[in-house]
Amino acid sequence: MVQAVLEIQGYAVVLNKICFVTRVFRAENEEGFQFNIRFSDKLILPAKFPSRHDAELQRGLLIKALRDA
């Protein structure tokens, strides 16, 4: 069985283990913008980016990869 994998901020993310992706929101403590990826084992990976544009772009690419997988 071939598993689709996507690289996000240095992490190799196995797409068929993702359960939920949040919207982009402002990170705490002026750390830019982020979205969270929740996996089937309840692990949460916060993906943080310096600008909203970067965060929206990476989230969009992740959603596209999930649809295509």
Secondary structure as GFF3:
##gff-version 3
##sequence-region A 1 69
A	DSSP	beta_strand	5	8	.	.	.	ID=ss1
A	DSSP	beta_strand	11	14	.	.	.	ID=ss2
A	DSSP	three_ten_helix	15	17	.	.	.	ID=ss3
A	DSSP	beta_strand	18	21	.	.	.	ID=ss4
A	DSSP	beta_strand	25	26	.	.	.	ID=ss5
A	DSSP	three_ten_helix	28	30	.	.	.	ID=ss6
A	DSSP	beta_strand	33	39	.	.	.	ID=ss7
A	DSSP	beta_strand	44	49	.	.	.	ID=ss8
A	DSSP	alpha_helix	52	68	.	.	.	ID=ss9
###
